Amino acid sequence: MEHSYLMPQKGFYGEFGGAYVPEILHKCVHDLQETYLPIIGSESFRREYRGLLKDYVGRPSPLYFARRMSEKYGCRLYLKREDLNHTGAHKINNAIGQALLARRMGKSHVIAETGAGQHGVATATACALLGMDCKVFMGKTDMDRQRSNVERMRMLGAEVCPVTTGNMTLSDACSAAIRYWCSHPSDTYYVVGSTMGPHPYPDLVARMQSVISEELKWQLVEKTGRDYPDCLIACIGGGSNAAGTIYHYADNDRVRIVLAEAGGRGVNSGHTAATLHCGSVGILHGARMLVMQTPDGQIEEAFSVSAGLDYPGVGPMHCNMAAKGRSEVLAINDDEAIRAGYELTRLEGIIPAIESAHALAALNKLKFGADDIVVLTLSGRGGKDVETYLDFNLYVDGHDDDCE
């Protein structure tokens, strides 16, 4: 294919991407660039990886027809249930793949960053499975609001390293992981959790997550008689869940792509993580992308109720697609996401991660035809977020007083 939104040219998606790394990491990144495609394309890797996705992760994840939500929004809405994966989110698809890659590259030590904790849990899980040493960097703010995931990582044998710089969230965890990598380049493999970072990570993570849309193609045939939807919807922070959802449809113009990023308290409030709305071109964590920054290039703190979406950048593939008009991006405010999470819980009996609730809130901002086939990816389950849901006190239709 002459043009593809998926294929980086010399590490770049249009003007975005590249590999901007310290000299001490140059050999690590170059070695990964040279070896990742031959390794993950080999028959032995694919056999081991696919076997673990099936028998350990529990794939394929179901494609569920949400009848009551369909009636409300006037379309045929299907939910891709990544929340039903082992560890509770899409993150395990990528973590297991990269851990297998690290082992084949001869690395003995694995590090990762995490925001909501799902990537950290997934990486710790993969390392426990493969007998690898694991260290996870997590902002102190996120550790406090995602305590259960912190304890899960520790149970799995990972060392969880609190990060107390900046606003102590995902971006700061990424910076801390890169600093550690610079000090331990020879034996350490960095399992990046999203489609960010220096080339080849955006492409590598997208390939690991592409199993989501690969399954969608045959699942849609079974349920609708054709292999593509009219509309795909996913939440986006760094972009791994969104990349997996759209991977096999990015170049199919028949498919509308809608991404929901974290508006926080509003795109003009000064408390937002809506990078595709508010960002400008800059370099962050090894790649050229849209970044929330001051006029003199200082990174601004991202703000969102979601620990997994409060990143002040977004992966280069998504920056390019948004810049060229291939994807529509909506900013979803905190209260809108919380209400959408409650709505799915009440209508379908599924408690979504707050990250996924941002995608659900997009439904209220879109218009569909009655026969439109809409696929929305539930990137994770909401057990980790129950306290946050309750803090918003939106049980507006509770009936506890009727119990007497």
URDA-V105495 format. One line per field, one symbol per residue. ss: DSSP state (2 for helix, 1 for strand, 0 for the rest). phi: phi as a letter, one per 20 degrees, with the letter a starting at -180 (. if undefined). burial: + if it has 9 or more other ideal C-beta (glycine too) atoms within 8 Angstrom, else -. Layout:
ss = ???
phi = ???
burial = ???
//
This chain:
ss = 00000000100110011000002222222222222222220022222222222222200000111022222220011111122200001022222222222222000011111100022222222222220011111112222220222222222000111110000002222222222222200001110000000000222222222022222222222222000000111110000222222222200000011111111100000000002222011111001111101000001000000000000010022222222000111111122222222222222200010222222222222000000011111101102222222220000000022220
phi = .fcbfeefelnddmedpncdcfgfegfgffffgfdffgffefffffffffffgfedfnffffddeeffffffdmbdeddeeffefgnnafgfgffffffffgffenedcdcbdbdfnffffffffffffemdfccdebfggfffecgfffffffgfneeedfddememcfffffffffffgfecffdddeefebecnfgdggffffffefgffffgfeffgfecnbecefbdcbfbdfpffffffdgecgedffdfdcdddefmepfdencbceffedecfadblnbebfcebfgenefefecafefededebbgfffgffffemfdecdedfgffffffffffgfecmceegfgfffffffgfdddcegefeddceefaeegfdgffgfffldffdfcffefe
burial = ----++-+--+++--++++-+---++-++-+++-++--++----++-++--+++-++-+-+-+-++--++--+-+++++++++-+-+++++++++++++++++-+-+-++++++++++++++++++++++-+-++++++++++-++-+++-+++-+-+-++-+--+++++++++++++-+++-++--++++++++++++++++++++++++++++++-+++--+---++++++++++++++++++++++++---+-+++++++++++----++++++-+-++-++++++++++-----+-+++++++++++++++++++++++---+-++++++-++++++++++-++-++++++++++++++--+-+---+++++++++++-+++-++--+------------
//
